Amino acid sequence: MIEKFKTNAEVIENGDKYLYGNHVRMPLSIERGEGAYVFDKDGNKYLDFIGGIAVNGLGHCHPAIVKCLEERAHTILHCSNYFYNEPAVQTAKLIVENSCFDKVLFANSGAEANEGQIKLARKYAKDHGHPERFVVITMKNSFHGRTLATCTATGQYAVHRYFEPLPSGFRYAEFNNLQSVKDIMDEYVCAILTEPVQGEGGVRPASQEFLQGLRDLCDEKGILLMFDEVQVGSGRTGKLFAHQNYGVEPDTCSMAKALGSGVPIGAVCARGEAAKTLTPGTHGSTFAGGPLACALAATTLDVMINDGVIENSRKMGEYFRDQMHKVIEKNHPDAVNEIRGLGLIDGIQLNKPSGQPVVDLCFKDSKVLINNTNGNVLRFVPPLIVNEEEIDIVIKAVDEAMTKLGW
């Protein structure tokens, strides 16, 4: 018999006893969710502007997702890639028909998708007569995953520090600094990998000039331009893909997080010659592209594209930044360095060493969930279905927390 815990405190006590301690968790055990809200075992209700770290794009228990799960439970959950399955084909078709890409390769997570991009880039170079090319240029303060290759691709020493010697083949340039990329370019580079909006790096959107400059540089050198849209894809920025805001088309692009509405899934999207690179025997997965995850992904994409969710992300992001600017300028002008974002990924960079005190007070006093990233940046990645009233609640909570702190 599986033991049932009765209270929030009981779950936390047993969690601390049995769960590996590699995560710093808030003192909250989430029991269920509905829309933009989550509830604990004690009946407390919290407004969720963390969204499972940009995973719950349709919110919690969206009717279409619930229906999809119920139907899938009575058909088949797994069959392997020895066979075709309809949900995988449906998901790939939806992605291709709404993007610049020609093919989709599925994975089980964002890190796996980025590993796939890295492998693809190295093989692409060899296939096109450049076996000497193996280096991938990434950006400082980036984040690409926790596997050994993707944590090395991540341009943060804090992610590297305990795992040397790291795999070779990665160099780091300054984000939004094209000259910095050119300075480390040589004949060994096979690709450039960047996020159109850095998430863990402090919610930093790329400039138009930077992304277009990378595209032009890759075309000049005959190498691949790869985007990591694990966090900022799937409608997060007011477009299905973040790069669609810029009109810059990569050769490959990773997806994950919100694609599966809470069930793990990743994808590598590719176009042109890059869509022909990974052949049988070069890359694969037991679980990737399975009917459960892909049924949810297809449903998620269908709702996002056809029910106005992506457009809501754009509108509500503009509303959030506009209203937050007004409150900060009026009440806390010296506490904030910058408010930035795109769609519904937004950050407030503070003139303070850390934003954690604001996070803690929003949680304790207002039952609002936000998080702190890159030291002193408050990050907001809510479900894409949020409305103005819910945004107003969050802005009020942040305002009151800063006031209480004397900021």
Backbone torsions as a table, in degrees:
resi	resn	phi	psi	omega
1	MET	NA	130.5	178.1
2	ILE	-76.8	126.9	-178.6
3	GLU	-68.8	135.9	175.9
4	LYS	-102.7	130.4	177.2
5	PHE	-94.3	144.6	-170.3
6	LYS	-95.4	-28.8	-173.9
7	THR	-131.3	164.0	174.5
8	ASN	-57.0	-45.8	-178.0
9	ALA	-62.8	-36.6	-179.2
10	GLU	-67.9	-39.7	176.6
11	VAL	-62.7	-45.1	-178.3
12	ILE	-64.3	-43.1	179.4
13	GLU	-59.7	-46.4	179.7
14	ASN	-72.4	-33.0	175.8
15	GLY	-62.1	-44.0	178.6
16	ASP	-65.0	-27.4	-179.5
17	LYS	-79.2	-38.2	-169.3
18	TYR	-111.7	-23.0	-178.8
19	LEU	-86.2	141.1	176.2
20	TYR	-60.5	142.1	-171.9
21	GLY	-91.2	41.6	-178.8
22	ASN	-93.0	1.1	175.9
23	HIS	-122.0	143.3	170.7
24	VAL	-95.0	112.3	-174.6
25	ARG	-105.1	147.0	170.6
26	MET	-70.0	152.8	-179.5
27	PRO	-76.3	63.0	-175.9
28	LEU	-146.8	127.7	173.7
29	SER	-107.4	112.1	-176.4
30	ILE	-82.0	123.4	-176.8
31	GLU	-92.2	-42.1	-178.8
32	ARG	-159.3	171.2	179.1
33	GLY	-141.6	157.4	177.3
34	GLU	-152.5	117.1	-178.1
35	GLY	62.5	-123.7	-179.8
36	ALA	-95.9	12.2	-176.0
37	TYR	-118.4	150.8	171.9
38	VAL	-126.7	159.2	-175.4
39	PHE	-132.4	144.0	175.5
40	ASP	-98.2	179.9	-176.2
41	LYS	-68.5	-19.3	-179.4
42	ASP	-90.3	4.0	177.3
43	GLY	89.3	4.0	178.6
44	ASN	-74.6	143.5	-176.6
45	LYS	-113.0	129.9	-177.1
46	TYR	-125.1	137.4	174.3
47	LEU	-82.9	121.0	-168.4
48	ASP	-97.6	100.0	174.7
49	PHE	-107.9	21.2	167.6
50	ILE	-101.1	-35.5	174.2
51	GLY	57.8	40.3	-178.9
52	GLY	63.1	29.0	-171.8
53	ILE	58.9	62.1	174.5
54	ALA	67.9	24.7	179.7
55	VAL	-95.5	-41.7	-171.7
56	ASN	-86.5	66.4	-175.7
57	GLY	-63.0	-34.9	178.8
58	LEU	-94.5	12.8	-177.0
59	GLY	77.7	-166.5	-176.8
60	HIS	-100.4	133.9	177.3
61	CYS	56.7	43.9	173.8
62	HIS	-60.4	134.7	-175.5
63	PRO	-53.9	-38.4	-179.4
64	ALA	-67.6	-35.2	178.8
65	ILE	-71.7	-42.6	177.8
66	VAL	-60.2	-45.8	178.9
67	LYS	-61.4	-43.0	179.5
68	CYS	-61.4	-44.3	179.4
69	LEU	-62.5	-43.5	-179.5
70	GLU	-62.6	-43.7	-179.9
71	GLU	-67.1	-40.8	-177.4
72	ARG	-66.9	-33.2	-179.9
73	ALA	-61.8	-22.0	-177.6
74	HIS	-103.0	6.7	178.7
75	THR	-115.3	-89.7	177.5
76	ILE	-153.6	141.2	-177.9
77	LEU	-99.4	-31.8	-176.1
78	HIS	-150.8	143.3	177.4
79	CYS	-144.3	-8.2	-179.6
80	SER	78.3	168.8	-178.8
81	ASN	-88.8	14.5	167.2
82	TYR	-72.7	-13.3	-174.7
83	PHE	-132.8	161.3	168.7
84	TYR	-80.6	151.9	166.8
85	ASN	-138.9	141.2	-172.6
86	GLU	-58.7	-44.9	-178.4
87	PRO	-59.4	-35.9	178.2
88	ALA	-64.3	-43.4	179.1
89	VAL	-65.8	-41.9	179.2
90	GLN	-61.2	-43.8	-179.0
91	THR	-65.4	-47.0	179.3
92	ALA	-60.5	-41.3	179.9
93	LYS	-62.5	-43.5	178.4
94	LEU	-61.7	-42.2	179.6
95	ILE	-64.6	-49.4	-177.3
96	VAL	-62.3	-42.7	-176.7
97	GLU	-70.9	-13.7	-179.4
98	ASN	-118.2	26.1	-177.5
99	SER	-154.8	-173.9	177.2
100	CYS	-90.8	1.4	-169.9
101	PHE	-89.4	158.9	-178.4
102	ASP	-107.3	-30.9	-175.7
103	LYS	-140.8	156.6	177.8
104	VAL	-130.5	130.0	175.8
105	LEU	-112.6	124.0	-175.3
106	PHE	-89.4	153.0	177.1
107	ALA	-138.9	-174.5	-177.1
108	ASN	-107.8	-4.1	-177.3
109	SER	-166.4	173.1	176.2
110	GLY	-67.0	-41.5	178.6
111	ALA	-61.5	-43.0	178.0
112	GLU	-62.8	-39.6	178.7
113	ALA	-63.6	-41.0	178.6
114	ASN	-70.0	-35.2	171.7
115	GLU	-58.2	-42.3	178.8
116	GLY	-60.9	-40.4	177.6
117	GLN	-63.2	-42.3	-178.7
118	ILE	-63.9	-45.9	177.6
119	LYS	-61.9	-42.3	180.0
120	LEU	-60.1	-43.4	-178.0
121	ALA	-63.0	-41.2	-179.6
122	ARG	-67.8	-42.2	179.5
123	LYS	-68.8	-37.4	178.0
124	TYR	-56.8	-44.0	179.7
125	ALA	-61.9	-44.8	179.7
126	LYS	-64.9	-41.7	-179.7
127	ASP	-63.1	-25.8	-176.4
128	HIS	-106.2	26.8	170.4
129	GLY	81.9	20.7	179.9
130	HIS	-131.0	69.7	179.9
131	PRO	-65.2	-16.9	179.4
132	GLU	-75.9	-15.5	-176.9
133	ARG	-86.6	117.3	178.9
134	PHE	-143.4	-7.6	-174.8
135	VAL	-84.7	136.2	173.9
136	VAL	-112.4	125.1	175.4
137	ILE	-87.6	125.7	174.2
138	THR	-122.7	-177.0	-173.2
139	MET	-109.7	148.2	172.5
140	LYS	-64.0	144.9	-177.0
141	ASN	67.2	15.8	175.9
142	SER	-80.0	172.2	170.6
143	PHE	-146.6	124.8	-176.3
144	HIS	-127.9	-1.3	177.2
145	GLY	141.0	-179.3	-175.1
146	ARG	-116.9	-0.2	172.2
147	THR	-70.0	168.5	-174.5
148	LEU	-63.3	-40.3	178.8
149	ALA	-71.8	-43.5	-176.4
150	THR	-75.6	-27.5	174.2
151	CYS	-73.0	-27.8	173.6
152	THR	-72.1	-37.6	175.4
153	ALA	-63.6	-28.7	177.9
154	THR	-66.7	127.2	-176.0
155	GLY	-87.9	54.4	179.1
156	GLN	-138.9	123.6	179.8
157	TYR	-62.8	-32.6	-179.7
158	ALA	-59.3	-28.9	178.8
159	VAL	-83.3	-25.2	-177.1
160	HIS	-86.7	-30.2	-153.8
161	ARG	-56.7	-31.2	-175.5
162	TYR	-97.5	4.2	-167.3
163	PHE	-124.6	15.4	175.1
164	GLU	-67.1	149.4	2.8
165	PRO	-78.3	135.5	-179.0
166	LEU	-86.2	157.1	175.2
167	PRO	-59.0	145.5	178.0
168	SER	-81.0	165.4	172.3
169	GLY	106.6	20.9	178.4
170	PHE	-133.8	139.4	175.0
171	ARG	-132.6	156.3	-172.7
172	TYR	-124.0	129.1	177.4
173	ALA	-113.2	168.2	176.2
174	GLU	-77.2	130.1	176.4
175	PHE	-63.9	138.2	-179.0
176	ASN	66.0	23.4	178.7
177	ASN	-132.5	93.9	-175.3
178	LEU	-63.3	-37.2	-179.7
179	GLN	-63.1	-35.1	177.7
180	SER	-61.6	-36.3	176.8
181	VAL	-68.5	-46.1	-179.0
182	LYS	-62.0	-32.6	-177.4
183	ASP	-66.1	-25.2	-179.4
184	ILE	-110.2	11.0	177.5
185	MET	-80.1	133.6	173.0
186	ASP	-151.5	-168.6	-173.7
187	GLU	-72.6	-7.3	-178.8
188	TYR	-94.5	-4.9	-176.6
189	VAL	-82.0	130.6	178.9
190	CYS	-107.5	-17.8	-176.6
191	ALA	-166.2	161.2	169.8
192	ILE	-118.8	130.3	-179.7
193	LEU	-120.6	125.4	177.7
194	THR	-148.2	158.9	169.4
195	GLU	-89.6	133.3	173.9
196	PRO	-63.2	-29.7	170.8
197	VAL	-133.5	118.6	177.0
198	GLN	-70.2	125.4	-179.5
199	GLY	-91.1	-69.0	178.2
200	GLU	-62.8	-22.7	179.4
201	GLY	-79.2	7.1	174.0
202	GLY	110.5	24.3	179.9
203	VAL	53.6	70.0	-177.7
204	ARG	-118.1	104.6	176.0
205	PRO	-68.6	140.9	174.0
206	ALA	-69.2	153.4	173.6
207	SER	-81.8	156.0	176.0
208	GLN	-57.8	-42.7	-177.2
209	GLU	-64.1	-36.5	-178.4
210	PHE	-67.7	-51.6	-178.2
211	LEU	-65.3	-40.8	178.0
212	GLN	-66.2	-37.0	177.4
213	GLY	-64.0	-38.5	176.3
214	LEU	-64.7	-42.0	178.2
215	ARG	-60.4	-46.0	-179.3
216	ASP	-64.9	-39.4	-179.8
217	LEU	-66.2	-43.5	178.9
218	CYS	-63.9	-39.5	177.4
219	ASP	-63.7	-40.5	-179.9
220	GLU	-64.2	-40.1	-175.4
221	LYS	-90.3	-10.3	-177.8
222	GLY	71.7	33.8	179.5
223	ILE	-118.5	170.9	-175.0
224	LEU	-88.8	142.1	168.4
225	LEU	-102.8	120.6	-175.8
226	MET	-121.1	132.3	177.2
227	PHE	-108.4	141.1	171.5
228	ASP	-100.9	106.6	178.4
229	GLU	-116.9	33.5	178.1
230	VAL	-57.7	-46.9	-178.2
231	GLN	-90.3	-33.7	-170.3
232	VAL	-105.1	2.6	173.6
233	GLY	-86.1	-166.0	175.8
234	SER	55.1	43.3	173.0
235	GLY	86.0	-4.4	-172.8
236	ARG	-59.0	-36.3	-173.0
237	THR	-99.6	12.1	-177.6
238	GLY	91.2	0.9	170.7
239	LYS	-134.4	160.0	178.2
240	LEU	-58.2	-45.6	174.4
241	PHE	-114.4	142.4	179.7
242	ALA	-61.3	-36.9	-176.6
243	HIS	-66.8	-15.7	177.1
244	GLN	-69.2	-19.5	173.7
245	ASN	-69.3	-20.9	-174.5
246	TYR	-105.6	-16.2	-175.3
247	GLY	70.0	22.4	179.0
248	VAL	-109.9	122.8	-175.9
249	GLU	-101.2	121.3	175.7
250	PRO	-80.3	171.2	173.3
251	ASP	-82.4	-35.9	175.7
252	THR	-139.5	161.0	-179.2
253	CYS	-156.0	136.7	177.8
254	SER	-95.7	148.6	173.7
255	MET	-131.6	158.1	172.1
256	ALA	-174.8	-136.9	176.8
257	LYS	38.5	-102.9	-172.5
258	ALA	-68.2	-11.4	-177.7
259	LEU	-57.4	-35.3	-176.3
260	GLY	-105.1	6.3	179.4
261	SER	52.1	36.3	175.6
262	GLY	114.1	-19.1	174.5
263	VAL	-94.7	130.5	-174.9
264	PRO	-59.4	130.2	174.2
265	ILE	-160.7	146.3	173.1
266	GLY	-136.0	167.6	179.5
267	ALA	-154.0	144.9	167.8
268	VAL	-109.6	119.9	177.2
269	CYS	-101.3	135.4	-175.1
270	ALA	-140.4	153.4	178.5
271	ARG	-135.1	162.8	176.6
272	GLY	59.8	-141.2	-178.7
273	GLU	-63.6	-29.3	179.1
274	ALA	-65.1	-23.3	179.1
275	ALA	-79.3	-2.7	-179.2
276	LYS	-113.5	3.1	-166.7
277	THR	-78.8	-47.7	-175.5
278	LEU	-85.3	107.1	-176.5
279	THR	-102.2	167.7	-179.7
280	PRO	-51.8	131.6	-179.5
281	GLY	95.2	-12.2	-177.9
282	THR	-94.4	-24.7	-179.2
283	HIS	-162.0	147.6	179.8
284	GLY	-177.4	-179.9	-178.0
285	SER	-163.7	144.9	176.2
286	THR	-68.3	-47.6	-171.4
287	PHE	-93.8	-23.1	-171.8
288	ALA	-59.6	137.3	179.9
289	GLY	74.3	20.2	-179.8
290	GLY	-69.1	158.0	-174.9
291	PRO	-65.1	-30.1	178.6
292	LEU	-68.1	-56.8	-178.2
293	ALA	-61.7	-40.7	-177.0
294	CYS	-73.7	-31.8	174.4
295	ALA	-61.8	-41.4	177.7
296	LEU	-69.2	-38.3	178.9
297	ALA	-64.9	-44.1	179.0
298	ALA	-62.4	-42.1	177.8
299	THR	-64.4	-43.4	178.7
300	THR	-58.8	-49.6	-179.2
301	LEU	-62.7	-41.6	-179.9
302	ASP	-59.8	-46.1	179.6
303	VAL	-66.3	-44.7	-179.3
304	MET	-60.5	-44.6	-174.4
305	ILE	-76.5	-41.0	-169.7
306	ASN	-101.7	-12.5	-178.6
307	ASP	-109.5	15.0	174.2
308	GLY	79.9	11.8	-177.1
309	VAL	-67.9	-42.2	-179.2
310	ILE	-65.4	-41.0	177.1
311	GLU	-65.0	-36.7	176.3
312	ASN	-63.1	-37.5	177.0
313	SER	-59.2	-44.0	179.1
314	ARG	-63.4	-49.5	-176.5
315	LYS	-66.0	-45.1	-177.9
316	MET	-70.5	-30.7	174.3
317	GLY	-63.6	-43.5	177.5
318	GLU	-63.5	-40.9	179.0
319	TYR	-64.1	-45.5	179.9
320	PHE	-56.9	-50.8	-176.7
321	ARG	-66.5	-38.9	179.6
322	ASP	-64.2	-47.8	-178.2
323	GLN	-70.9	-37.8	178.7
324	MET	-65.6	-40.2	176.4
325	HIS	-56.5	-45.6	-177.6
326	LYS	-61.5	-44.7	-178.4
327	VAL	-68.3	-44.0	-178.6
328	ILE	-65.9	-44.6	180.0
329	GLU	-62.3	-33.5	-179.0
330	LYS	-79.6	-43.5	-168.6
331	ASN	-110.0	-24.9	-173.3
332	HIS	-141.4	47.3	-173.2
333	PRO	-63.2	-28.8	-177.4
334	ASP	-87.7	-12.5	-176.1
335	ALA	-87.2	-18.5	-172.1
336	VAL	-118.5	131.1	177.2
337	ASN	-84.6	-43.3	-175.3
338	GLU	-162.6	145.5	169.1
339	ILE	-113.4	125.8	-174.9
340	ARG	-146.2	160.0	178.1
341	GLY	163.7	-177.4	179.7
342	LEU	-152.9	121.4	-173.8
343	GLY	62.1	-135.1	-178.3
344	LEU	-105.3	41.7	160.4
345	ILE	-122.4	111.4	-172.4
346	ASP	-133.4	149.1	180.0
347	GLY	-136.8	145.4	172.6
348	ILE	-116.6	109.7	176.9
349	GLN	-85.4	122.5	-174.9
350	LEU	-92.9	155.3	170.0
351	ASN	-90.9	44.8	-178.8
352	LYS	-136.8	157.3	-178.8
353	PRO	-62.9	-31.8	-176.6
354	SER	-149.2	149.1	174.4
355	GLY	-95.7	1.4	-175.1
356	GLN	-59.9	-37.0	176.9
357	PRO	-58.3	-35.4	176.9
358	VAL	-68.5	-43.9	178.0
359	VAL	-57.0	-46.2	-177.4
360	ASP	-64.3	-42.0	-179.3
361	LEU	-71.2	-37.5	175.7
362	CYS	-59.6	-39.8	179.2
363	PHE	-68.6	-50.2	-173.3
364	LYS	-74.5	-42.8	-172.4
365	ASP	-92.1	-32.6	-172.5
366	SER	-117.6	-4.8	-176.0
367	LYS	53.8	46.2	176.6
368	VAL	-118.4	130.7	-177.2
369	LEU	-103.6	115.7	171.4
370	ILE	-134.3	176.2	176.0
371	ASN	-140.1	171.1	-176.5
372	ASN	-115.7	132.6	179.9
373	THR	-135.3	157.5	178.3
374	ASN	52.0	38.4	174.8
375	GLY	86.6	-67.2	-171.6
376	ASN	-132.1	32.7	179.0
377	VAL	-116.7	118.8	172.7
378	LEU	-76.7	126.8	-176.8
379	ARG	-112.7	137.9	-179.2
380	PHE	-126.2	111.8	178.7
381	VAL	-132.7	68.7	-175.0
382	PRO	-76.0	172.1	168.2
383	PRO	-55.5	147.1	-176.1
384	LEU	-76.6	-0.1	179.8
385	ILE	-96.3	4.2	-175.9
386	VAL	-62.6	157.3	179.5
387	ASN	-119.4	177.1	-176.9
388	GLU	-62.2	-38.6	-179.5
389	GLU	-61.0	-43.2	179.8
390	GLU	-68.5	-37.8	176.1
391	ILE	-63.2	-40.6	178.7
392	ASP	-60.8	-38.0	178.3
393	ILE	-62.1	-43.2	-178.8
394	VAL	-67.2	-44.0	179.4
395	ILE	-61.5	-41.6	177.4
396	LYS	-62.2	-41.1	179.7
397	ALA	-63.6	-43.8	178.5
398	VAL	-64.7	-43.2	178.6
399	ASP	-59.3	-47.9	-178.7
400	GLU	-66.6	-37.2	178.3
401	ALA	-64.5	-45.3	179.2
402	MET	-64.2	-38.6	177.8
403	THR	-63.4	-44.2	179.8
404	LYS	-62.8	-33.2	179.2
405	LEU	-80.2	-8.2	-178.0
406	GLY	77.4	24.3	-179.6
407	TRP	-93.1	NA	NA
